[in-house]
């Protein structure tokens, strides 16, 4: 019985009970959808953060990454690839058929056989390439490539790899080789000077002996001095 001054709750009718159950069932899928959206947004943000970290690591190490579709020759590049090659990052990646616009003729002649060997054998390759870009960029890069196979057919469907700017490294290596050559020349000159000094010492010794054997008034003493 309700207390005095209070109002008794109205009992639910048969029509209201199914309606409340329907509202509960509608709220569950909506909550699950919102949860899925939140999880998807979190995963997307984590993926973007990982991509930013990768790009920053490549920038610091001067290492770019690339992929090549062997069927079409089309390539995709990371942002660092564009920086290494001195090209506009908003522009397209250079296809395999057009790499002569990026490297010296000698380097281009090495790339083709390397790619063909990887496609035929699946073995990785590494070549040093001399830059000669349309923007006038010069230097050297070390390019590495590995084959990627279809897990079902085993066919090579893509080649992926990295490209590292080794211009400074090669400059230091050239300086080291130059220093080693100068050191070798210095050692050779020192050896020659040492042998020459030995000859002079022997000549001076024989000259002194000759002077002692000649009289004070002997005119040949002048030749022995």
Secondary structure, DSSP 8 states (H G I E B T S, - for coil): ---TT--------HHHHHHHHHHHHHHHHHHHHHHHHHHHHHHHHHHHHHHHHHHHHHHHHTEEEEEE-TTT--EEE-HHHHHHHT--TTS----GGGGGGTB-HHHHHHHHHHHHHHHHH---EEEEEEEE-TT--EEEEEEEEEEEE-TTT--EEEEEEEEEE-HHHHHHHHHHHHHHHHHHHHHHHHHHHHHHHHHHHHHHHHHHHHHHHS-TT-TTHHHH-
